Structures are given as C-alpha cells and as structure tokens.
Amino acid sequence: MSTLKAAYINELYKISKKKKIVLATIFSIIAVLIGGAVVYSLNRYSGIRITGSSEFSLLILQVLSYTLIPLFTAFVCIDMFGVEFVEQTMKLTLTSPASRLTVFFAKILAIASFIMANLLFIMFLAVVTSFFINGTSYNLFKILVSYLLEFFPIFIFALAVVAISNFAKWPTIAFMFSVLLFIVFNGLGIVFPYLKSFLFTSAFDWYKLFLGSYVNLNKIIRVFAILSGYGIMLFGIGLYLFDKREL
C-alpha cells in the first residue's frame, strides 16, 4: 500500500507540472465566462429567459462534457502513457520498487483525481458565474450531484484513451484514434438510436436521469451496469497492453 501511495503521489506531481493543466484551467475559465456572458445578454436584452441559476451550471456541464472535459482528459491520459514511452521517461518510473501493476494503477488513480478536480473546478466557476446571472437562487445540491455523477462516464472514456495510448506507437496517433473513437461513438448513437444505450458516450448526460420528477431506477441501474462493464473491460485491456509494451 505504501508503494502504491508513493507511486500515486509521484504521478500527481507529474500531472501538476504539465502545461496542459494550465491550458485546461485557462480554457475552462474562458468557456464558463463566455457562456455566462451569452446567457446574461440573452436573459437581459432579448426578453427570453434562457436558463435559471441552477440550469446555467448544468448547461455548462452539458456543453463542456462533450468538448473541453474529454479533450483535456485525453491529453492527460496520452501524456501519462504514450508520451512517457516515447520520451523514455517510463524507464525511470519502472525502475522504482513498484511493479507495473502498481504503476498502472497509480496512473489511473491520478487520472481519476484530475477528472474529479477538473469537474469540481468547472462547477465552482459555473456556480460563481451563475450568481451574477440570476442571483443566489440555485440548487447547490442538484448541481453537485450532477457534476459528481459526470465523473463516471468521463472516467470510462479515460480508460479507453489509456488502452489506445498503450496500443498506439506514437502519441499523435493515439490522440487521433481517441478523437475518432469519440466521434464515431457519438455518430453511431445519432444514426442508430437503438445502439445508443450500449455506447458509453451516450451516458455523458446520464446525470439527467437523477434530476427529473420521476427517477427511472431500472434505467439508472442498466446504464450503471453498462458503464461498469466498459470500465472492467477497458481497465483489463489497458493493463494487458501496458504490461506487454516494451520500453
């Protein structure tokens, strides 16, 4: 356990030093501010109330969960696997007392921490911005639950990118395949609606299942089971590819 903790802290430190974290922070701030400015202008000058305070935070989540959040999640995943293999910094990591399993698990935990921190940061920005749009009449619990639930499908996407990063030889190829996977899965959900429930990208808004006046427990359990199945499968594939990849 101490070895895993040390490896996890080391991976967190490496993530914190990446320039993409700064870019993710800057772009998140810009995106929320632009969204706030647009909604405020429409609410104030068009005579049409686009969103309330709580709805603004959820609107930001819906937009960014299909754009910036998966984009920067992919960047971090590829940096932690593909880039480290190409730059041969993975050799230094694997010469530590930690086994490959421990290193892999530590990296996954670090990625999960980044995703959660990113979501909570965006939530904070959205809540603060919503204060200037419609005052303090927002449901903080509803917003918090939505952002926490969004972690699960984004994490599944991260596991898919990790598997691709350990399969592709070059980080650029891994990124292209990750983007292609994201586009194809979303496209399949649109062209073939009957497949939508089996694609993990269609669950990026699954938090909505918890927010309505009627909570469909059966559908929630089905989506959770599908995401869990993806998670177990992708984790196993990623670990296998990582364990077999040569330095």
CORGI-V636536 format. One line per field, one symbol per residue. ss: DSSP state (~ for helix, > for strand, _ for the rest). phi: phi as a letter, one per 30 degrees, with the letter a starting at -180 (. if undefined). psi: psi as a letter, one per 20 degrees, with the letter a starting at -180 (. if undefined). A space follows every 50 residues. Layout:
ss->???
phi->???
psi->???
//
This chain:
ss->_~~~~~~~~~~~~~~~__~~~~~~~~~~~~~~~~~~~~~~~~~~~_____ __~~~~~~~~~~~~___~~~~~~~~~~~~~~~~~~~___~~~~~_____~ ~~~~~~~~~~~~~~~~~~~~~~~~~~~~~~~~~~_____~~~~~~~~~~~ ~~~~~~~~~~~~~~~~~___~~~~~~~~~~~~~~~~~~~~~_~~~~~~_~ ~~~__~~~~~______~~~~~~~~~~~~~~~~~~~~~~~~~~~~___
phi->.dddddddddddddddcdddddddddddddddddedddddddddccicdd bddddddddddddddcbdddddddedddddbedddddiddeddddddddd dddddddddddddddddddddddedddddddddbicdbcddddddddddd edddddddddddddddcddbedddddddddeddddddddddbedcedccd ddcdcddddccddccddddddddddddddedddddddddddddcddd
psi->hhgggghghghgghghiphhgggggghggggggggggggggghhiijpog qagghghhggggghijehghghggggghgifgghggikihghgiiriqrh gggghhgghgghgggghgghghgggggghhhigkbjmqnhgggggghghh gghhhghghghggghigqhqhggggghgggggggghghhghnhiigijph hijikihhhiirhponhghggggggghgggggghgggggghghipq.
//
